[in-house]
Amino acid sequence: MIRILAIGKIKEKANKELIFEYVKRLTPYVKLDIVEVDEVSLPRNASDADVEIMKSKESDKLLSLISSNQHVILLDLSGKYMSSTNFSDHIFKQYIDGNSDISFVIGGSHGVSDSVRNRADLRLKLSEMTFPHQLVRLMLVEQIYRAYKIHFNEPYHK
């Protein structure tokens, strides 16, 4: 089972539809659930301390959804780059090693606390560029689908 734990909800209908399309395409391979965690609101003129409190609250919510036996992959700006092939190999190595429960974590706009970073088994960086979190979710689901296609040596329909 694969889960995506993400702060915030997808608002744009087009993004929702594309994400659903990839989740549907994954159905023959794996059950994929997306768990949306409510954002913690910040005061209008938030201080650095306010931001840290917000990150801590959101991170606690994320951690409460992760069990000790899950393999956790955090999408992180200071994480490791991987090609699509290496990403596929990483996912399937988890299955071989008995880690069939994988959770991907997408933090909020201010990131996550060190407690989430420390819990992650892998910190993954998608790009040097900055993307909206909603788009990152779509890109992640597409890459998970691509990983399965690569692993099973099946053609990828673009």
Helices and strands as residue ranges (DSSP letters): E 2-7, H 13-26, E 32-37, H 48-64, E 71-80, H 84-96, E 102-106, H 114-119, E 122-124, H 133-151
